[in-house]
Amino acid sequence: MFLLQLENYMLPCLNKQIFGIDCPGCGIQRAISFILNGDFVAAFYMFPAIYTIILLIAFLGLSLFIDIKNSFKIKLYLLYLNAGIIIVSYILKMLQIIY
């Protein structure tokens, strides 16, 4: 029920509307909606990088308040990990291997 209410407020993908193909970020809003509704597997299938993005945001927030050793390296690693997951899943989506 909560999912249906959130879908009314989701922004459309301009890349998909203009060019007719998904962008690398397509699915993130719906994945967040699935997480809020407790459907964690569907959230992963919708946008595979959703959990590593949540981890990155949580670490960024935590590092604002707590001095963490090697936090810069950890942030870079998480950024590269997220970029890699997004790129690989986008390529697989475009090749229609998954989804």
Number of C-alpha atoms within 10 A of each C-alpha: 6 10 14 9 10 15 12 8 9 11 8 10 15 13 13 12 10 8 9 10 13 16 14 18 13 18 19 18 20 18 24 22 22 20 18 14 13 11 13 17 12 15 24 18 15 19 22 21 23 23 17 16 17 12 14 20 14 11 17 15 11 12 15 9 8 10 9 12 9 8 14 12 10 15 16 12 13 18 15 12 16 20 16 13 17 18 15 14 20 20 14 13 14 15 10 9 9 11 10
